[in-house]
């Protein structure tokens, strides 16, 4: 038995692997931040711009609906995005980010396309509120988990770049 507690008859087998930290830069790391920027752009940006949708709904085919009904669509959308973060976070931690990315993108696309054909309050609630909200919930929290995986010393600027996408999108 060696001093490190490893059973070995060969001295070359006592190689210690040091855990490596994030690269703190490089093209690949900054491209990850750019990708996270666009994920955040498509989540908080959509939520931030809901007032534009609400105004359009008031002026067009949902004139009968009150402001409570119209604001419920945006509220459900924002709730789904934040609430599903509790589910998407652990899924991301287990290494299923590609699945979250595909599913979230598909849900946002599906919800946005069906929203274009919606003619009633309930159709908009299901398409924009529920479907788009679920898609955003799969993308928002993982977007915030990307910078710490690639940066330690430059993490504040990386996080700032990602979070600023919410303002650009909305």
C-alpha positions in Angstrom: 0.0 0.0 0.0 1.3 3.4 -0.9 1.2 6.5 1.4 -1.7 7.8 -0.6 -3.7 4.7 0.2 -3.6 3.3 -3.3 -2.7 -0.4 -3.8 -0.2 -0.7 -6.5 2.8 -2.7 -7.5 3.8 -0.2 -10.1 5.1 3.3 -9.1 3.8 4.9 -12.3 0.2 4.1 -11.2 0.4 6.7 -8.4 -0.5 9.6 -10.7 -2.5 12.2 -8.9 -5.0 14.1 -11.1 -5.6 17.6 -9.9 -9.1 18.9 -10.6 -9.0 21.6 -13.2 -11.0 24.8 -12.8 -12.7 26.8 -15.4 -10.5 28.2 -18.2 -11.3 31.9 -17.4 -11.1 32.9 -21.0 -10.4 31.8 -24.5 -12.6 31.7 -27.6 -14.7 28.7 -26.5 -15.5 30.2 -23.1 -16.6 33.5 -24.6 -18.7 31.7 -27.2 -20.4 30.0 -24.3 -21.2 33.4 -22.9 -22.5 34.5 -26.2 -24.8 31.5 -26.4 -26.0 32.2 -22.8 -26.7 35.8 -23.9 -29.0 34.6 -26.6 -30.8 32.2 -24.3 -31.4 35.0 -21.8 -32.4 37.3 -24.7 -35.1 34.8 -25.7 -36.4 34.3 -22.2 -36.4 37.5 -20.1 -36.5 39.5 -23.3 -39.9 38.0 -24.2 -41.2 38.5 -20.7 -40.0 42.1 -20.6 -41.7 42.9 -23.9 -45.1 41.5 -22.9 -46.6 45.0 -22.7 -46.3 45.3 -26.4 -48.2 42.0 -26.9 -50.9 43.2 -24.4 -51.3 46.5 -26.2 -51.7 44.6 -29.5 -54.3 42.3 -28.0 -56.3 45.2 -26.6 -56.3 47.0 -29.9 -57.1 44.1 -32.1 -59.2 41.0 -31.6 -59.4 40.8 -27.8 -61.2 44.1 -27.2 -63.8 42.3 -25.1 -61.2 41.0 -22.7 -60.4 43.0 -19.6 -56.9 44.0 -18.6 -57.0 41.3 -15.9 -57.5 38.6 -18.5 -54.8 40.0 -20.8 -52.3 40.4 -18.0 -52.9 36.9 -16.9 -51.4 35.6 -20.1 -48.1 37.4 -19.3 -48.3 36.4 -15.7 -48.6 32.7 -16.5 -45.8 33.0 -18.9 -43.5 34.6 -16.4 -44.6 32.2 -13.6 -43.9 29.2 -15.8 -40.4 30.5 -16.6 -39.4 31.1 -13.0 -41.2 28.1 -11.5 -39.7 25.6 -14.0 -36.3 26.8 -13.0 -36.7 24.7 -9.9 -37.0 21.7 -12.2 -34.6 22.7 -15.0 -31.8 23.5 -12.6 -31.3 20.0 -11.3 -31.8 18.6 -14.8 -29.0 20.9 -16.1 -26.8 19.8 -13.2 -27.2 16.1 -14.2 -25.8 16.9 -17.7 -29.0 17.1 -19.7 -28.5 20.6 -21.0 -28.8 19.6 -24.7 -32.2 18.1 -24.0 -33.3 21.2 -22.1 -32.1 23.3 -25.0 -33.9 21.3 -27.6 -37.1 21.0 -25.7 -37.2 24.6 -24.6 -36.5 25.9 -28.1 -39.2 23.6 -29.5 -41.7 24.8 -27.0 -41.0 28.5 -27.6 -41.2 27.9 -31.4 -44.4 25.9 -31.1 -46.0 28.4 -28.8 -45.0 31.4 -30.9 -46.4 29.8 -34.1 -49.6 28.7 -32.5 -49.9 32.2 -30.9 -50.0 33.7 -34.4 -53.1 31.6 -35.2 -54.9 32.2 -31.9 -58.2 34.1 -32.0 -59.4 33.8 -28.4 -58.2 34.4 -24.9 -57.9 30.7 -24.0 -55.9 30.0 -27.2 -53.4 32.8 -26.2 -53.2 31.6 -22.6 -52.3 28.1 -23.8 -49.9 29.1 -26.6 -48.1 32.1 -25.2 -48.7 31.7 -21.5 -48.2 28.0 -21.1 -46.3 26.7 -24.1 -43.8 29.7 -24.4 -43.5 29.9 -20.6 -42.5 26.2 -20.4 -39.9 26.7 -23.1 -38.5 29.7 -21.4 -38.4 27.8 -18.1 -36.1 25.3 -19.7 -33.7 27.9 -20.9 -33.5 30.7 -18.4 -31.9 29.0 -15.4 -29.4 27.0 -17.4 -28.3 30.3 -19.1 -27.3 31.6 -15.7 -25.4 28.4 -14.9 -23.1 28.7 -17.9 -20.8 31.5 -16.8 -19.6 29.8 -13.5 -18.7 26.7 -15.5 -16.3 28.7 -17.7 -15.1 31.6 -15.5 -14.0 32.3 -11.9 -12.0 35.5 -12.0 -13.9 37.0 -14.9 -17.3 35.7 -13.8 -18.8 39.1 -12.9 -18.3 40.5 -16.4 -19.5 37.2 -17.9 -22.6 37.2 -15.8 -23.2 40.9 -16.6 -23.0 40.2 -20.3 -25.5 37.3 -20.0 -28.0 39.2 -17.8 -27.9 42.3 -20.0 -29.6 40.3 -22.7 -32.9 40.6 -20.8 -32.8 44.4 -21.5 -31.7 44.0 -25.1 -34.5 41.5 -25.7 -37.2 43.5 -24.1 
